[in-house]
């Protein structure tokens, strides 16, 4: 979710693509079937957990674009390396 004083926008995804995410790196959210970057997340925290059904997950926390808007990506089947 991306919220500003002017608008509220929700982006849904079924997949966090890629194999690795690094602290202090970037993760780009790209519109499906295009090369258009919707948002760019600066990764500043990784939170790991396990769902009630036993599936590991993580939240990839960071600021969206050049703002101070804290957001996260939710990824399944991930683990720290």
SULMORA-V690615 format. One record per helix or strand of 2 or more residues. SS is the DSSP state (H for helix, E for strand). FROM is the first residue (numbers start at 0). LEN is the number of residues. If there is no record, write none. Layout:
# SULMORA-V690615
SS:FROM:LEN + SS:FROM:LEN
This chain:
# SULMORA-V690615
E:1:2 + E:7:2 + E:25:5 + E:36:14 + E:55:9 + E:69:7
